[in-house]
Amino acid sequence: MRSVALAAGLLISLAVHSQDIIVNASGRDVFSLNGKWNYIIDPYENGYYDYRYEPYDKNPHPTGGYFLDRQPANRWELLEYNFDKSPTLTVPKDWNSQDDKLLYYEGTIWYRSLFDYTRKSGSNRVFIYFGAVNYEADVYLNGKKLGKHIGGFTPFNYEITEILREGENSVVVKVDNKRRRDGVPTLNTDWWNYGGITRDVNLIEVPETFISDYSIQLEKGKGNILTGYVRLNGTQKSQKVTVEIPELNSTNTFTTDEDGVAKFEFALKKLVRWSTENPKLYRVNISAGNEVVEEKIGFRTIETSGTEILLNGEPVFLRGICIHEENPMRGGRAYSAEDARLLLGWARELGCNYVRLAHYPHSEHMARIADEMGIMVWEEIPVYWTILWDNPATYENARNQLTELITRDKNRASVVIWSMANETPVSGARTAFLKNLATHARSLDGTRLISAAMEVHGNQDNPNDKIVEDPFADYVDIINFNQYVGWYDGLPQKCDDVNWVIGYNKPVMISEFGADALQGLHGDSLTRWSEEYQEDLYERTLRMLSKIPQFRGVSPWILCDFRSPRRPLPGIQDGWNRKGLIGENGTKKKAFYVLQDFYREKALEYDK
């Protein structure tokens, strides 16, 4: 019977808890579930709650659930729901840009995909892996609930070995992108709330005991000592594992302990370190039993000394730009390798050796392609503006997203900064929240720098003073702050008189500055929204920032115009934040070339 009722009854008592993320998912034996998925819009969530607003999985039907997917009609059934007669959406891709009626939609949509699968070996295990689903995802396979994942930008996976059928299978995902006051991010943001299954969905087949996680990095402060660990998942936890780098004639074997973990440290000879000028990547093979996992990894050190940022022990100026995960010409969420190459290619043309990926974890494609291109990366989680600092569940949500991000990208040479937050108002609860996140990040990965985009304060006695003072600054490696002198704070000429008060002996970076300009709108330098206004502000701001003694990097806001419901001004914004250096049609604005010239000079200065 092809008629399929909505899988609310996929909510049954058997639920598999979320497992630790499998690292290097794309480098495994994968079976793609990308493509066309049937979907049902469910704003009242009638497929999940009964008429008493009780979830159907609270009291599942004794025979296996309310709406067991693809079961006979004599089971409990909502006749209004039928996947076979429903339209399709492309996965991966946000739903907002695929159908005009979904542009502003925030709520629940059910997705379903049918697929055939046969395991290559009867002893192998199979996991279903999602690159990201925004924001809550309830996942079901063949009438069995796998679990719920919260957080719209990080990966998750579930083991499905015992549920997977030979032949046809049905996977259903309830996706809910409603903003939540206790969420991460919270209700109030300045970007489009793209909903849906926005990144790749794959089945991963692995041996019964397999390599689930590993970390391989140069030890901070040392140029040739490689440290890390390998973790196994399965019943045969104690066994030999080998880390091989063929190009360096390096082969080292270790034995995992009773928890399946082998920690290691060994020296490398004739190592070429990854840098922005020479982004050298080595093929690394990690093997255990009959399994070999291969990945390209670059090796470099990143640290600070006084007011300097040191890449491979040498001072570096971070010539950056902020990027939202959006393809401006398509107006939707960026999700593919091609999208990543477009955005990072523009950044490279601008003269960047660094990008800030705002304000949430971007697709894994961004970090991997940045590895190839030699672009340093700031990655952050959406602890943005006014999070509920006193809510333990909100903290655990943020902590989990940070864990999933670091787990995914800890082997990317390009990633040099983990950021804890953006523009968060100072309070005791907030500082404790961020301090705990920073401590957690360092416990997971001690090889990278910690920062956050902080705010600037004024001085009542002298309006030209701009003070950078934040208790969280004591816990970061680099002082980063956002400032908008000349746009939200006076006119561009105010930049000429600003006096910066920064009392930290640490490197200083400006994580944001900018002004809106409608591409193609021209006037004089005081015509707000014109390219000339933005151009003049960039010229004055860069002169102003260069007076800061500890100035070691900058990432203006932002590479491209991007959609935001906060920006409704007709004829100018029309639902777009216009601070991009590139317009929604891909055309560069005049300020693009101002920044490009500044970066050309900075590159020459640091090459000396």
C-alpha positions in Angstrom: 0.0 0.0 0.0 1.7 3.2 -1.2 -0.4 5.6 0.9 1.6 6.8 3.8 0.1 8.6 6.7 2.2 11.2 8.5 4.8 9.7 10.8 3.6 11.2 14.0 3.2 7.6 14.9 6.8 7.1 14.2 6.9 8.3 17.8 7.1 5.0 19.6 8.7 3.8 22.8 11.9 2.6 21.1 14.1 5.6 20.7 17.9 5.4 20.0 19.8 8.2 21.8 22.1 10.4 19.8 25.6 9.0 19.5 28.9 10.8 19.4 29.6 12.4 16.1 31.5 10.3 13.6 34.4 12.5 12.4 35.3 12.9 8.7 31.9 11.6 7.7 32.5 12.5 4.0 35.6 10.4 4.0 33.8 7.2 5.0 31.8 4.6 3.0 28.7 6.7 2.4 25.4 6.3 0.7 23.8 9.7 -0.1 20.1 10.4 0.8 20.3 13.8 -0.9 17.7 14.5 -3.5 13.9 15.0 -3.6 12.1 14.4 -0.3 8.3 14.6 0.0 7.1 17.2 2.5 4.0 18.1 4.5 3.6 21.6 6.1 2.2 21.2 9.6 2.0 24.6 11.4 -0.3 23.3 14.1 1.8 20.1 14.6 -1.3 17.9 14.4 0.9 15.1 13.2 2.9 15.3 16.5 0.3 16.2 19.1 -3.2 14.8 19.6 -6.3 17.0 20.2 -5.4 17.3 23.9 -1.9 18.6 22.9 -0.2 15.4 24.1 2.6 14.1 22.0 1.8 10.8 20.4 5.0 9.2 21.7 4.0 9.8 25.3 1.6 6.8 25.1 2.5 4.9 21.9 0.2 2.3 20.5 1.1 -1.2 21.8 1.5 -2.5 18.3 4.1 0.0 17.4 2.9 3.5 17.2 0.5 6.1 15.9 1.2 6.3 12.2 3.6 3.5 11.7 5.0 4.6 8.4 3.7 2.6 5.4 1.4 0.4 7.6 -2.1 -0.7 6.7 -4.9 1.8 7.2 -6.5 0.0 10.1 -3.7 1.4 12.3 -4.5 4.7 13.9 -4.3 7.2 11.0 -4.8 10.8 10.2 -6.2 10.6 6.7 -5.3 14.2 6.0 -1.7 13.3 5.8 -0.2 11.5 2.8 3.4 11.7 1.8 2.9 10.0 -1.6 0.5 12.7 -2.7 2.6 15.5 -1.3 5.1 17.8 -3.2 8.9 17.6 -2.8 11.7 19.7 -1.6 15.4 19.4 -2.5 17.7 18.1 0.3 20.1 19.7 1.2 18.5 23.1 0.8 16.5 25.5 2.9 12.7 25.4 2.3 12.4 29.3 2.3 14.1 29.7 -1.1 12.4 26.8 -2.8 8.8 27.9 -2.6 7.5 31.5 -2.3 4.8 30.5 0.2 7.6 29.3 2.5 9.8 32.4 2.4 8.8 33.6 5.9 7.5 30.3 7.2 8.6 29.4 10.7 7.1 26.1 12.1 7.0 22.4 11.4 7.5 20.6 8.1 7.7 16.8 7.8 10.1 15.3 5.3 10.2 11.8 4.0 12.5 9.8 1.8 12.2 6.2 0.6 15.4 4.4 -0.2 16.7 0.9 -0.8 19.9 -0.3 1.0 21.8 -3.5 1.4 24.7 -3.8 3.7 28.1 -4.8 2.2 28.7 -7.1 5.2 26.3 -8.6 7.6 28.6 -7.7 10.5 28.9 -4.0 9.6 27.1 -1.2 11.3 25.2 1.6 9.7 24.6 5.2 10.9 22.5 7.9 9.5 24.3 11.2 9.5 22.9 14.7 9.1 25.2 17.7 8.3 22.6 20.0 9.9 18.9 20.5 10.3 17.5 23.9 11.4 16.4 24.0 14.2 14.9 20.9 15.9 14.9 17.6 14.2 12.9 14.5 15.3 14.1 11.6 13.2 12.4 8.2 12.5 13.3 5.2 10.5 10.8 2.5 9.5 8.4 3.5 12.3 11.1 3.7 15.0 12.1 7.0 16.6 15.8 7.5 16.5 15.9 10.7 18.6 15.7 14.5 18.7 18.5 16.9 17.9 18.4 20.6 18.9 20.6 23.1 17.1 20.4 24.2 13.5 24.1 24.3 12.4 26.0 21.3 13.7 26.0 17.6 12.6 24.5 14.6 14.4 24.1 10.9 13.7 22.2 7.8 14.9 23.0 4.1 14.6 20.3 2.3 12.6 21.9 -1.1 12.2 19.1 -3.0 13.9 16.3 -1.0 12.3 17.5 -0.9 8.7 15.7 -3.3 6.3 17.0 -5.1 3.3 15.3 -3.4 0.4 13.0 -0.4 0.9 13.3 1.9 3.9 11.6 5.1 4.9 13.2 7.9 6.8 11.0 10.7 8.2 12.2 14.0 9.8 10.1 16.4 11.7 11.8 19.8 11.2 10.8 22.8 13.4 12.6 26.1 12.9 10.5 28.2 15.3 12.6 30.7 17.1 12.7 30.2 20.9 13.4 32.6 23.8 15.5 29.9 25.5 17.2 28.8 22.3 20.6 29.3 20.9 20.2 31.6 19.1 17.3 33.2 20.9 14.3 35.0 19.4 16.1 38.2 18.2 18.7 37.9 15.4 19.8 39.8 12.3 19.8 37.0 9.7 17.2 34.9 7.9 15.8 32.0 9.8 16.3 29.4 7.0 14.4 26.2 7.9 14.8 22.6 6.6 17.4 19.9 6.1 20.1 22.3 5.0 23.1 20.0 4.7 23.9 16.6 3.4 22.2 13.4 4.6 24.3 10.2 4.3 24.3 6.6 5.5 27.7 5.6 6.8 28.6 1.9 6.9 31.5 0.9 9.2 33.0 -2.3 10.7 31.6 -3.6 14.0 34.5 -1.8 15.8 35.5 1.3 13.9 37.5 4.5 14.2 34.9 7.0 15.4 37.1 10.0 16.3 40.6 11.3 16.1 42.6 14.4 16.6 46.0 15.1 14.9 47.6 18.5 15.4 51.0 20.1 16.0 51.7 20.8 19.6 51.4 24.5 20.3 54.9 26.1 20.6 56.6 23.2 18.8 57.3 22.9 15.1 57.6 19.2 14.6 55.8 17.3 17.5 52.5 15.8 16.5 50.0 15.0 19.3 46.5 13.6 19.4 44.4 10.6 19.9 42.4 7.9 18.1 39.1 6.6 19.6 37.4 3.3 18.6 33.7 2.5 18.9 32.7 -1.2 19.2 33.3 -4.3 21.2 37.0 -4.8 20.3 38.2 -1.6 22.0 41.7 -2.7 22.8 43.7 -3.2 19.6 46.5 -1.7 17.5 45.9 1.5 15.6 48.3 3.1 13.1 48.8 6.7 12.1 50.6 6.9 8.8 51.7 10.0 6.8 53.2 8.4 3.6 54.8 11.5 2.2 56.9 11.9 5.3 57.7 8.2 5.6 56.0 8.3 9.0 54.3 5.3 10.5 53.5 5.0 14.1 51.5 2.3 15.9 49.8 2.5 19.2 47.5 0.3 21.4 44.1 1.6 22.5 43.1 1.3 26.2 40.0 -0.4 27.6 38.0 2.7 26.6 39.1 2.4 23.0 41.4 5.4 23.2 45.1 5.7 22.2 46.8 9.0 22.9 50.1 9.7 21.0 53.0 12.0 20.5 55.7 11.7 17.9 58.2 13.8 16.0 58.0 14.6 12.2 61.1 15.3 10.1 61.1 17.6 7.1 57.6 18.8 7.8 56.2 21.6 5.6 53.9 23.6 7.8 50.5 24.8 6.5 50.4 28.5 5.9 48.3 31.1 4.0 51.0 31.3 1.3 51.6 27.6 1.1 48.6 25.6 2.4 50.3 22.3 2.4 48.1 19.3 3.2 49.3 15.8 3.9 47.4 12.5 3.3 47.0 10.9 6.7 45.9 7.3 7.0 44.4 6.1 10.3 43.9 2.3 10.5 42.6 -0.2 12.9 41.8 -3.8 12.0 40.7 -3.9 8.4 39.5 -0.3 8.4 41.5 2.6 7.0 40.2 6.2 7.2 42.0 8.7 5.0 42.0 12.4 5.3 44.1 15.4 4.1 45.4 17.4 7.1 47.6 20.5 7.3 49.9 21.0 10.3 50.6 24.5 11.7 50.8 26.2 15.1 48.7 29.3 16.1 49.4 31.2 19.3 49.8 34.6 20.8 52.8 36.3 22.4 52.2 39.7 24.0 50.3 41.7 21.4 51.4 39.5 18.5 49.5 36.7 16.8 51.9 34.0 15.7 51.3 31.6 12.8 54.0 29.0 12.8 56.0 31.2 15.2 55.9 34.2 12.9 53.8 37.4 13.4 50.8 37.7 11.1 48.1 40.3 10.5 44.7 38.8 9.9 43.3 40.4 6.8 39.7 39.3 7.1 36.0 39.7 6.2 32.9 38.4 7.8 30.7 36.0 5.9 27.1 34.8 6.4 26.3 31.3 5.1 24.2 32.6 2.2 24.6 32.6 -1.6 23.6 36.2 -2.3 22.7 35.7 -6.0 20.4 32.8 -5.1 19.2 34.4 -1.8 19.2 31.1 0.1 21.4 29.2 2.5 24.8 28.3 1.2 25.3 24.5 1.5 27.5 23.1 -1.2 31.2 23.0 -2.0 30.5 25.3 -5.0 28.9 27.8 -2.7 32.0 27.7 -0.4 34.3 28.2 -3.4 32.3 31.2 -4.5 32.4 32.9 -1.1 36.0 32.1 -0.3 37.1 32.9 -3.8 35.7 36.4 -3.4 37.4 36.7 0.0 40.7 35.7 -1.6 40.2 38.2 -4.4 39.7 40.9 -1.7 43.1 40.0 -0.3 42.0 38.1 2.7 44.1 35.5 4.5 41.3 35.1 7.1 37.5 35.0 7.3 35.1 35.2 10.2 32.2 32.7 9.7 29.3 34.5 11.4 27.2 33.9 13.5 26.9 30.1 13.7 28.8 27.1 12.4 28.9 27.0 8.6 28.9 24.0 6.4 32.0 21.7 6.7 32.7 22.6 3.1 33.9 26.0 4.2 36.6 24.8 6.6 37.8 22.1 4.2 38.0 24.4 1.2 39.7 27.1 3.4 42.3 24.4 4.2 42.9 24.0 0.4 43.0 27.8 -0.3 45.1 28.9 2.7 42.6 31.0 4.5 42.5 31.1 8.3 39.0 30.8 9.8 37.1 32.0 12.9 34.3 29.7 13.8 31.6 30.6 16.3 28.4 29.3 17.9 25.1 31.4 17.9 25.4 32.8 21.4 24.1 36.0 20.1 22.9 39.2 21.8 20.5 38.3 24.6 20.7 34.6 25.4 19.0 33.4 28.7 22.2 33.4 30.7 20.6 31.9 33.9 18.9 29.0 32.1 20.8 25.7 32.6 19.2 24.2 29.5 20.3 27.1 27.3 23.8 26.7 28.5 23.8 22.9 27.8 22.4 23.7 24.3 25.3 26.1 23.7 27.8 23.8 25.1 26.6 20.9 23.0 26.7 23.0 19.8 30.3 24.0 20.7 31.2 20.3 21.3 29.7 19.3 17.9 31.5 22.1 16.1 34.9 21.4 17.6 34.4 17.6 17.1 33.7 18.2 13.4 36.5 20.7 12.6 39.3 20.1 15.1 41.5 18.6 12.3 41.2 21.6 10.0 44.4 23.6 9.8 42.5 26.6 8.6 40.4 27.0 11.8 42.5 29.1 14.2 39.8 30.7 16.5 36.9 29.3 18.4 34.5 32.2 19.2 32.2 32.0 22.2 29.7 34.8 21.5 28.8 38.0 19.6 27.8 41.3 21.1 26.5 40.0 24.5 25.7 42.6 27.2 27.9 42.4 30.2 26.5 40.8 33.4 27.8 38.3 36.0 25.7 35.5 34.6 26.8 36.2 31.1 30.5 36.3 31.9 30.2 33.0 33.9 28.3 31.4 30.9 31.0 32.5 28.5 33.9 31.6 30.8 32.5 28.0 31.2 32.2 27.7 27.4 35.8 28.9 27.0 37.0 26.4 29.5 35.1 23.6 27.8 36.5 24.6 24.4 40.1 24.5 25.7 39.4 21.0 27.3 38.4 19.7 23.8 41.1 21.5 21.8 44.0 23.3 23.4 45.7 24.1 20.1 43.6 27.1 18.9 42.8 30.6 20.1 39.7 31.6 22.1 37.9 34.9 21.4 34.5 36.6 21.2 33.1 39.6 19.5 32.7 42.1 22.4 31.2 45.6 22.5 32.6 49.1 22.8 31.6 51.5 25.6 31.6 55.3 25.6 32.9 57.9 28.1 30.4 60.5 29.4 33.3 62.9 30.0 34.8 62.6 26.5 32.4 61.5 23.7 35.4 60.8 21.5 36.8 58.1 23.8 35.9 54.5 22.9 36.6 52.1 25.7 37.1 48.4 25.3 36.6 46.9 28.8 35.0 43.5 29.4 35.5 41.0 32.2 35.4 38.2 29.6 38.5 39.7 28.0 40.6 38.1 30.8 39.7 34.6 29.4 40.4 35.2 25.7 43.6 35.1 23.7 42.6 37.9 21.3 40.6 41.1 22.2 37.9 41.3 19.5 35.2 43.9 19.4 32.6 45.3 17.0 32.3 49.0 16.4 30.2 51.1 14.0 31.5 54.7 14.3 30.3 56.5 11.3 27.1 54.5 10.8 25.2 53.9 14.0 27.5 56.3 15.9 27.8 59.6 14.1 29.0 60.3 10.6 32.2 59.0 9.0 34.2 62.1 9.9 33.8 61.1 13.6 36.4 58.4 12.9 39.1 61.1 12.6 38.6 62.2 16.3 38.2 58.9 18.1 40.6 57.9 20.9 40.7 54.2 21.7 41.2 53.1 25.3 42.2 49.5 25.4 43.9 48.3 28.6 45.0 44.8 27.6 48.4 43.5 26.7 46.9 41.2 24.1 46.5 41.3 20.3 43.5 43.5 19.2 41.2 42.7 16.3 38.1 44.5 15.1 35.6 41.8 14.4 33.1 44.1 12.7 32.7 47.6 11.2 30.8 48.8 8.2 28.0 50.8 6.6 25.0 50.0 4.4 25.2 50.8 0.7 22.8 49.8 -2.1 24.9 48.6 -4.9 24.5 51.0 -7.8 23.2 53.9 -5.7 25.6 56.8 -6.0 25.9 60.3 -4.4 28.5 62.2 -2.4 30.2 60.9 0.7 27.4 62.1 3.0 24.6 60.5 1.0 23.5 57.7 3.3 23.0 54.3 1.6 25.3 55.3 -1.3 28.4 53.5 -2.4 30.4 56.7 -1.8 29.2 56.9 1.9 30.4 53.3 2.5 33.6 54.0 0.6 34.4 57.1 2.7 33.6 55.3 5.9 36.0 52.4 5.0 38.8 54.8 4.3 38.4 56.8 7.5 37.8 53.6 9.7 40.9 51.9 8.4 43.0 55.0 9.2 41.4 55.2 12.7 42.0 51.5 13.5 45.6 51.7 12.3 46.3 54.0 15.2 45.6 51.2 17.8 49.1 49.9 18.9 47.9 46.3 19.3 46.0 46.3 16.0 46.6 42.8 14.5 43.5 42.0 12.4 40.1 43.1 11.1 37.1 41.5 9.6 34.7 44.2 8.3 30.9 43.5 8.1 30.4 41.9 5.6 31.4 40.2 2.3 28.0 40.1 0.7 24.6 41.5 1.2 22.3 39.0 2.9 18.7 38.6 3.8 17.3 39.8 7.1 13.7 40.5 8.2 15.0 43.3 10.4 15.8 45.4 7.2 12.5 46.3 5.6 13.3 49.8 4.1 11.5 49.9 0.7 13.6 50.7 -2.3 16.9 50.4 -0.3 16.9 47.3 1.9 13.8 45.4 0.8 14.6 42.7 3.3 18.4 42.7 2.8 21.2 43.9 5.1 23.2 46.1 2.6 26.5 46.2 4.4 28.1 43.8 2.0 31.0 44.8 -0.2 29.3 42.7 -2.9 25.7 43.2 -3.8 23.0 40.6 -4.2 23.8 40.4 -7.9 27.4 39.6 -7.3 28.6 43.1 -8.3 31.4 44.6 -6.2 30.8 48.0 -4.5 33.4 50.8 -4.3 34.5 50.0 -0.7 35.6 46.5 -1.9 38.5 48.2 -3.6 39.4 50.4 -0.6 39.8 47.3 1.6 41.6 45.4 -1.2 44.2 48.2 -1.4 44.6 48.3 2.4 45.2 44.5 2.5 47.7 44.7 -0.3 49.7 47.2 1.8 49.4 45.1 4.9 50.6 42.0 3.0 53.7 43.9 1.9 54.3 45.2 5.4 54.2 41.7 7.0 56.2 40.2 4.2 59.2 42.4 5.1 
